[in-house]
């Protein structure tokens, strides 16, 4: 089914270009490929817009499948009318479809079903019409002991059960109650009796109430987590009288004896059927909204982390610090290969400072080390002090590196396969060093949920979270580009059109042949056909290859355009690359062709000017205050250097060098109102903060970024 027009209208896009995007998806194209190499077909849509089209397309396809399933089910029951079928087909949301299906949905044996079996549905219909008095007289006709109706009261009660079900399935009534929940509902919580001590983490929610539409995502997720852990009872409340009055206005048509019975049925329907059903819906709705926000926060944090500034290809000595077990030291080559490892003991209890110092100096000299990477976990600051106390014969940069997720990598199959003869401490030190050299290349080996930049990541929809994070990783990997001859299998697997199996095949081919000398050789890789080649070739780089364009983001399909440019200038392609003076002489319009418009040609020129350009910022070292080591060293009013380690919907966490990140609440980030912390900070940003509160017992630090200038 063609949804291009509908999606275009909803997203305010051109129907023609949306249709092109959908066709590209159908042809197996990825989001990075479409955004980078099919700009003429999409009117230069960015990845975010293309992803929105993909998401909405998936939703509409799922909606269509559900419509077909519902229609089939009702048809099998022999109850499908042309009018009902048309209503289902015209429904625009899944909720509309489910509401239409509700009266026909197979149910367990309900009270209403039992009453129908007793033949009481006609009585229910008469009472519901509210055109009769003397209901007892009418109900007497339905008294039949053989059917289980022993008296008039039983007949009326059975009729009320049927009416209660009708009321609960009425679309207008359900929509009215949904509206009340959204406008007036309050999310409330009470501590479970006897859980006051175990649930201390949630103490602020022991007796809590807030309008549901005002509740921020992190609070909703916290409340539902506490409920799941058995610490709180959570409910979404509405005013019962207001709801009943609203339902009365829909279903009460008269003022007689029948109307009184209908009113009883309304009350029963609300408490027994509608309230639990609609509250479940509303909880699900706000949980999904909270999930979306949390996943968006996580995705943005992950993107910033993956695109953190790389140190680049330098000889690195990396240290995984420790006290009792010592500091594991590894030496890495410019490409991240492990050259040497051993353990030093500069800290208590052994305190072999002299021996450790001698060993570090020896390794720095022997391996021509440029940088020392130090993990920021236990003994991190102490190890940093130790390294900086060493007198080297040249400037050696010492950098603290986040260890988040390093232990996960160390124990993973990926690490075991790469370093089968080394223990997890060596693998952890290697990960720390490589993370400094190229955060993206190293972090793709770790499950994103273990990197430590999320917000309630274990409480959100795991399928949606996984899809979102995979999309972020894919976007980052392809934005940076991948060196074909050195990339790991994990990094290659995120390249557009590749995936895990082809990544494995590429590695196997690379090892067998000694490496790639040109992009065309990718077609020799088993199972890597023309379509996969089209998708991946532009994102894979070969430095010092046969064709100089292979180290750039120019797609092989566009090589002939570059060759024409070089020919017109009477130079070689190699001479053109990086030569701004020559490139400035090229008129892009002269090289526009049928499938290669002005956008593509301008992209080619930009790439020729800076071939293989890395979108990441240049690396800058960072140092904490030398006098601050633990939370006990802090004083309210201190102004310190910090680095943003995590961003949530309610603020940002900042590492100030005391093993416990402090929180800058969103209200303390600047002097103006902001909705999103990302308006002010980004991950790994260096910031100045002031300590505003210290809770040593709970190990919590509150920070502010407001009015810092006046405190310096």
SEDREN-895900 format. One record per residue (C-alpha): z negated, x, y negated; residue number from 1. Coordinates in steps of 0.25 Angstrom, whole numbers, plus 5000, padded with zeros to 4 digits. Layout:
% SEDREN-895900
Z|X|Y|NUM
...
% end
This chain:
% SEDREN-895900
5000|5000|5000|1
5004|5005|4986|2
4991|5006|4977|3
4997|5015|4967|4
4999|5004|4956|5
4984|5000|4958|6
4979|5014|4957|7
4987|5017|4945|8
4982|5005|4938|9
4967|5008|4942|10
4968|5023|4938|11
4977|5020|4926|12
4988|5029|4931|13
5003|5028|4933|14
5007|5020|4945|15
5019|5030|4948|16
5010|5042|4948|17
4999|5035|4956|18
5010|5032|4966|19
5014|5046|4967|20
5000|5051|4969|21
4999|5041|4981|22
5012|5046|4987|23
5007|5060|4986|24
4995|5056|4993|25
5003|5049|5004|26
5011|5062|5005|27
4998|5070|5008|28
4996|5076|4994|29
4983|5081|4990|30
4976|5078|4976|31
4977|5093|4972|32
4991|5094|4976|33
4995|5081|4969|34
4988|5085|4956|35
4993|5099|4956|36
5008|5098|4961|37
5012|5084|4959|38
5010|5081|4944|39
5023|5075|4941|40
5020|5064|4952|41
5006|5061|4947|42
5008|5063|4932|43
4998|5075|4933|44
4986|5067|4938|45
4974|5076|4941|46
4967|5077|4954|47
4956|5067|4949|48
4966|5056|4946|49
4974|5059|4959|50
4961|5058|4967|51
4958|5045|4960|52
4971|5039|4965|53
4968|5044|4979|54
4954|5038|4979|55
4959|5024|4974|56
4971|5025|4984|57
4961|5027|4996|58
4952|5015|4991|59
4964|5006|4990|60
4969|5010|5004|61
4955|5007|5009|62
4955|4994|5002|63
4968|4990|5008|64
4964|4993|5022|65
4951|4985|5020|66
4959|4973|5015|67
4968|4974|5027|68
4956|4974|5036|69
4949|4963|5030|70
4962|4954|5030|71
4964|4957|5045|72
4950|4954|5048|73
4950|4940|5041|74
4964|4937|5047|75
4958|4940|5061|76
4948|4929|5058|77
4959|4919|5055|78
4953|4917|5041|79
4963|4925|5032|80
4970|4916|5021|81
4981|4921|5012|82
4972|4919|5000|83
4961|4928|5007|84
4971|4938|5011|85
4976|4939|4997|86
4962|4940|4991|87
4959|4952|5000|88
4972|4959|4997|89
4970|4957|4982|90
4956|4963|4982|91
4954|4975|4974|92
4941|4981|4980|93
4935|4982|4993|94
4923|4974|4989|95
4933|4962|4986|96
4939|4964|5000|97
4925|4964|5006|98
4921|4951|4999|99
4933|4944|5003|100
4931|4948|5017|101
4916|4945|5018|102
4917|4931|5023|103
4926|4935|5034|104
4919|4948|5038|105
4913|4948|5052|106
4898|4946|5051|107
4887|4947|5060|108
4881|4933|5064|109
4875|4929|5051|110
4866|4917|5047|111
4879|4911|5041|112
4887|4913|5054|113
4876|4907|5062|114
4876|4895|5053|115
4891|4893|5054|116
4890|4893|5069|117
4880|4881|5068|118
4891|4874|5060|119
4885|4874|5047|120
4896|4880|5038|121
4901|4866|5034|122
4887|4863|5029|123
4886|4876|5021|124
4899|4872|5015|125
4895|4858|5011|126
4882|4864|5005|127
4889|4875|4998|128
4898|4865|4991|129
4885|4859|4985|130
4892|4845|4984|131
4881|4838|4993|132
4867|4833|4992|133
4858|4830|5004|134
4862|4842|5011|135
4852|4839|5022|136
4860|4827|5026|137
4873|4835|5027|138
4866|4846|5034|139
4861|4837|5045|140
4875|4835|5050|141
4874|4850|5054|142
4861|4849|5062|143
4865|4852|5076|144
4855|4858|5086|145
4866|4863|5095|146
4871|4872|5084|147
4857|4877|5080|148
4856|4868|5068|149
4843|4861|5071|150
4840|4854|5057|151
4845|4852|5043|152
4838|4864|5038|153
4845|4873|5048|154
4858|4868|5044|155
4856|4870|5029|156
4850|4884|5032|157
4863|4888|5040|158
4872|4882|5029|159
4864|4891|5019|160
4867|4903|5028|161
4882|4900|5027|162
4881|4898|5012|163
4873|4911|5010|164
4884|4918|5017|165
4895|4911|5009|166
4888|4915|4996|167
4886|4930|5001|168
4901|4930|5003|169
4906|4924|4990|170
4914|4934|4982|171
4910|4929|4968|172
4895|4929|4972|173
4896|4943|4978|174
4903|4948|4965|175
4893|4941|4956|176
4881|4948|4963|177
4888|4962|4963|178
4890|4960|4948|179
4875|4957|4947|180
4871|4970|4955|181
4880|4979|4947|182
4875|4973|4933|183
4860|4970|4936|184
4857|4977|4949|185
4846|4988|4950|186
4844|4999|4960|187
4829|4999|4964|188
4821|5008|4973|189
4807|5008|4978|190
4800|5019|4986|191
4799|5016|5001|192
4784|5014|5004|193
4778|5027|5010|194
4790|5035|5005|195
4784|5039|4992|196
4781|5053|4996|197
4794|5056|5004|198
4802|5050|4993|199
4797|5058|4981|200
4811|5063|4978|201
4814|5048|4974|202
4801|5045|4967|203
4809|5041|4954|204
4815|5030|4963|205
4802|5024|4969|206
4802|5012|4960|207
4816|5012|4953|208
4826|5003|4947|209
4839|5005|4939|210
4851|4996|4936|211
4861|5000|4947|212
4872|5001|4937|213
4864|5012|4930|214
4860|5020|4942|215
4867|5033|4942|216
4873|5038|4955|217
4863|5049|4958|218
4852|5039|4957|219
4858|5029|4966|220
4861|5040|4976|221
4847|5044|4975|222
4841|5030|4978|223
4850|5028|4990|224
4846|5041|4995|225
4832|5038|4994|226
4834|5025|5001|227
4841|5032|5012|228
4830|5041|5014|229
4820|5029|5015|230
4813|5033|5002|231
4817|5021|4993|232
4821|5007|4994|233
4833|5005|4985|234
4838|4991|4981|235
4848|4986|4971|236
4842|4974|4965|237
4847|4962|4957|238
4840|4950|4951|239
4840|4939|4962|240
4839|4927|4953|241
4851|4932|4945|242
4859|4934|4957|243
4855|4920|4963|244
4859|4914|4950|245
4872|4921|4950|246
4875|4916|4964|247
4870|4902|4960|248
4881|4901|4949|249
4892|4904|4959|250
4887|4895|4971|251
4879|4884|4966|252
4888|4872|4962|253
4879|4860|4961|254
4864|4856|4960|255
4861|4849|4973|256
4854|4851|4986|257
4866|4859|4991|258
4866|4868|4979|259
4851|4871|4982|260
4855|4875|4997|261
4866|4884|4991|262
4856|4890|4982|263
4848|4894|4994|264
4860|4900|5001|265
4863|4908|4988|266
4849|4914|4988|267
4850|4917|5003|268
4864|4923|5001|269
4859|4932|4990|270
4846|4938|4997|271
4852|4938|5011|272
4866|4941|5010|273
4871|4945|4996|274
4860|4954|4991|275
4860|4963|5002|276
4875|4963|5003|277
4878|4965|4988|278
4867|4975|4986|279
4873|4984|4998|280
4886|4983|4990|281
4880|4987|4977|282
4873|4998|4983|283
4885|5003|4990|284
4893|5002|4977|285
4883|5010|4969|286
4881|5020|4980|287
4897|5022|4980|288
4896|5024|4965|289
4885|5034|4966|290
4893|5041|4977|291
4905|5042|4968|292
4897|5048|4957|293
4890|5058|4966|294
4902|5062|4973|295
4909|5064|4959|296
4898|5073|4954|297
4898|5081|4967|298
4913|5082|4967|299
4913|5087|4952|300
4902|5097|4955|301
4909|5102|4967|302
4922|5104|4959|303
4914|5112|4949|304
4908|5120|4960|305
4921|5123|4967|306
4928|5127|4954|307
4916|5136|4950|308
4921|5150|4945|309
4924|5160|4955|310
4920|5174|4954|311
4933|5178|4961|312
4937|5189|4971|313
4926|5200|4969|314
4917|5208|4979|315
4904|5200|4980|316
4891|5203|4985|317
4884|5190|4989|318
4869|5188|4992|319
4862|5176|4999|320
4848|5178|4993|321
4835|5177|5001|322
4821|5182|5002|323
4816|5183|5016|324
4829|5184|5023|325
4835|5193|5012|326
4848|5192|5004|327
4861|5191|5012|328
4871|5200|5005|329
4886|5199|5008|330
4898|5207|5002|331
4911|5199|5000|332
4925|5204|4997|333
4934|5199|4986|334
4939|5188|4995|335
4925|5184|5000|336
4926|5192|5013|337
4912|5196|5019|338
4911|5212|5018|339
4897|5214|5020|340
4883|5208|5022|341
4868|5211|5023|342
4854|5207|5019|343
4845|5213|5008|344
4831|5210|5006|345
4828|5212|4991|346
4817|5200|4990|347
4804|5198|4997|348
4799|5199|5007|349
4807|5212|5010|350
4810|5215|4995|351
4819|5227|4999|352
4824|5227|4985|353
4828|5242|4985|354
4836|5241|4998|355
4843|5228|4994|356
4847|5234|4980|357
4852|5246|4987|358
4860|5238|4997|359
4866|5229|4986|360
4871|5241|4977|361
4877|5247|4990|362
4885|5234|4993|363
4889|5232|4978|364
4895|5246|4978|365
4901|5247|4992|366
4908|5234|4991|367
4911|5235|4976|368
4904|5221|4973|369
4908|5214|4960|370
4898|5202|4961|371
4885|5199|4968|372
4883|5184|4972|373
4869|5179|4974|374
4865|5165|4980|375
4857|5157|4972|376
4847|5152|4983|377
4834|5158|4987|378
4831|5172|4981|379
4844|5170|4973|380
4838|5174|4959|381
4830|5185|4965|382
4842|5191|4972|383
4850|5190|4958|384
4838|5197|4952|385
4839|5208|4963|386
4854|5210|4961|387
4853|5211|4946|388
4843|5221|4947|389
4852|5231|4955|390
4859|5241|4946|391
4873|5242|4950|392
4883|5252|4945|393
4892|5241|4939|394
4891|5227|4935|395
4889|5217|4947|396
4888|5203|4944|397
4877|5195|4951|398
4880|5180|4952|399
4871|5169|4958|400
4879|5159|4967|401
4875|5145|4972|402
4871|5145|4986|403
4873|5130|4988|404
4880|5127|5001|405
4881|5142|5005|406
4871|5139|5017|407
4880|5128|5021|408
4892|5137|5021|409
4884|5148|5028|410
4881|5139|5040|411
4895|5132|5041|412
4905|5134|5051|413
4914|5140|5040|414
4905|5151|5038|415
4902|5153|5052|416
4917|5154|5055|417
4919|5164|5043|418
4907|5173|5046|419
4903|5171|5061|420
4896|5184|5062|421
4887|5182|5050|422
4874|5173|5048|423
4873|5162|5037|424
4866|5171|5027|425
4879|5180|5026|426
4888|5168|5025|427
4879|5162|5014|428
4880|5175|5006|429
4895|5175|5008|430
4896|5161|5003|431
4888|5165|4991|432
4897|5176|4988|433
4910|5169|4990|434
4905|5157|4982|435
4904|5166|4970|436
4918|5172|4972|437
4925|5158|4974|438
4916|5146|4974|439
4928|5137|4978|440
4932|5145|4990|441
4918|5146|4996|442
4912|5132|4993|443
4924|5125|5000|444
4917|5130|5013|445
4905|5121|5010|446
4903|5106|5011|447
4903|5102|4997|448
4891|5094|4999|449
4883|5106|5002|450
4887|5114|4989|451
4875|5107|4981|452
4883|5101|4970|453
4882|5086|4974|454
4873|5074|4970|455
4868|5066|4982|456
4880|5071|4990|457
4874|5067|5003|458
4871|5053|4998|459
4885|5049|4994|460
4897|5045|5003|461
4900|5057|5011|462
4915|5054|5013|463
4918|5052|4998|464
4910|5064|4995|465
4917|5072|5005|466
4931|5067|5000|467
4927|5070|4986|468
4922|5084|4988|469
4934|5088|4997|470
4943|5083|4985|471
4935|5091|4975|472
4936|5104|4984|473
4951|5101|4987|474
4953|5100|4972|475
4946|5113|4968|476
4952|5121|4979|477
4966|5117|4975|478
4963|5119|4960|479
4959|5133|4963|480
4969|5136|4973|481
4967|5144|4986|482
4971|5158|4990|483
4979|5156|5003|484
4976|5169|5010|485
4961|5170|5008|486
4956|5155|5007|487
4946|5150|5017|488
4950|5139|5027|489
4940|5130|5019|490
4947|5133|5006|491
4961|5131|5011|492
4957|5118|5017|493
4955|5112|5004|494
4969|5116|4999|495
4978|5104|4996|496
4985|5100|5009|497
4978|5110|5018|498
4965|5105|5025|499
4956|5112|5035|500
4967|5113|5047|501
4978|5119|5038|502
4968|5128|5031|503
4964|5133|5045|504
4979|5135|5048|505
4981|5143|5035|506
4970|5152|5038|507
4975|5154|5053|508
4989|5157|5047|509
4983|5166|5037|510
4976|5175|5047|511
4987|5175|5056|512
4998|5180|5046|513
4989|5188|5037|514
4990|5178|5025|515
5000|5171|5017|516
5010|5178|5008|517
5017|5165|5003|518
5014|5150|5002|519
5025|5146|5011|520
5018|5152|5023|521
5009|5141|5022|522
5020|5133|5029|523
5018|5142|5041|524
5004|5137|5043|525
5003|5128|5055|526
5002|5113|5051|527
5004|5116|5036|528
5017|5109|5033|529
5025|5106|5021|530
5016|5095|5015|531
5003|5104|5017|532
5011|5115|5011|533
5015|5107|4999|534
5000|5103|4996|535
4994|5116|4998|536
5003|5127|4994|537
5001|5126|4979|538
4986|5128|4981|539
4986|5140|4990|540
4988|5154|4983|541
4993|5167|4989|542
4990|5179|4980|543
5000|5191|4981|544
5009|5183|4990|545
5024|5183|4991|546
5026|5173|4980|547
5018|5174|4967|548
5018|5159|4965|549
5010|5158|4978|550
4997|5162|4971|551
4999|5151|4960|552
4997|5136|4961|553
5012|5134|4959|554
5017|5126|4971|555
5028|5132|4980|556
5036|5119|4977|557
5037|5124|4963|558
5040|5139|4965|559
5054|5136|4962|560
5051|5132|4948|561
5043|5145|4945|562
5055|5152|4951|563
5064|5145|4941|564
5055|5149|4929|565
5055|5163|4933|566
5070|5163|4935|567
5072|5157|4921|568
5063|5168|4915|569
5070|5179|4924|570
5057|5183|4930|571
5051|5183|4944|572
5041|5172|4947|573
5030|5183|4949|574
5033|5188|4934|575
5031|5173|4929|576
5017|5171|4935|577
5006|5174|4925|578
5016|5178|4914|579
5013|5168|4902|580
5024|5174|4894|581
5035|5170|4904|582
5028|5157|4907|583
5028|5153|4893|584
5043|5154|4892|585
5045|5143|4903|586
5048|5129|4898|587
5042|5120|4909|588
5052|5109|4907|589
5063|5118|4912|590
5057|5118|4926|591
5054|5103|4928|592
5061|5098|4940|593
5061|5085|4948|594
5048|5087|4955|595
5042|5097|4946|596
5039|5091|4932|597
5033|5097|4920|598
5019|5096|4925|599
5022|5105|4937|600
5030|5115|4929|601
5019|5116|4919|602
5009|5118|4931|603
5018|5129|4936|604
5018|5136|4923|605
5003|5136|4921|606
5001|5141|4935|607
5011|5152|4933|608
5003|5156|4920|609
4990|5157|4928|610
4994|5158|4943|611
4983|5153|4953|612
4974|5150|4941|613
4960|5147|4945|614
4954|5135|4938|615
4940|5140|4940|616
4932|5146|4928|617
4929|5161|4927|618
4917|5165|4934|619
4904|5168|4925|620
4891|5174|4930|621
4878|5166|4927|622
4864|5171|4926|623
4850|5164|4927|624
4838|5167|4918|625
4832|5179|4924|626
4818|5174|4922|627
4819|5161|4929|628
4818|5161|4944|629
4810|5149|4949|630
4807|5135|4944|631
4793|5141|4940|632
4800|5150|4930|633
4805|5138|4922|634
4799|5133|4909|635
4802|5120|4902|636
4811|5124|4890|637
4818|5136|4896|638
4833|5137|4894|639
4840|5143|4905|640
4854|5147|4910|641
4858|5138|4922|642
4870|5134|4930|643
4874|5120|4934|644
4873|5119|4949|645
4875|5104|4951|646
4879|5092|4943|647
4875|5077|4946|648
4876|5064|4939|649
4863|5066|4933|650
4863|5080|4928|651
4866|5094|4932|652
4858|5104|4940|653
4857|5118|4934|654
4853|5131|4941|655
4844|5139|4932|656
4840|5150|4943|657
4827|5144|4949|658
4833|5139|4962|659
4831|5125|4958|660
4842|5119|4949|661
4837|5111|4937|662
4843|5098|4933|663
4849|5095|4919|664
4849|5080|4919|665
4861|5073|4913|666
4853|5069|4901|667
4850|5083|4898|668
4864|5089|4899|669
4867|5087|4884|670
4864|5080|4872|671
4874|5069|4874|672
4875|5058|4884|673
4883|5062|4896|674
4887|5054|4909|675
4891|5066|4917|676
4884|5080|4918|677
4898|5085|4920|678
4901|5082|4906|679
4891|5094|4902|680
4890|5103|4914|681
4898|5108|4926|682
4894|5115|4939|683
4891|5130|4938|684
4890|5128|4923|685
4881|5138|4916|686
4871|5130|4907|687
4859|5132|4898|688
4847|5123|4902|689
4833|5121|4898|690
4822|5117|4907|691
4816|5104|4904|692
4807|5101|4915|693
4802|5108|4928|694
4796|5101|4940|695
4791|5112|4949|696
4785|5103|4960|697
4799|5096|4962|698
4807|5109|4959|699
4814|5102|4948|700
4820|5107|4935|701
4825|5099|4923|702
4834|5105|4913|703
4841|5101|4900|704
4854|5106|4894|705
4851|5099|4881|706
4847|5107|4868|707
4848|5120|4875|708
4854|5127|4863|709
4841|5125|4855|710
4833|5131|4866|711
4840|5144|4867|712
% end
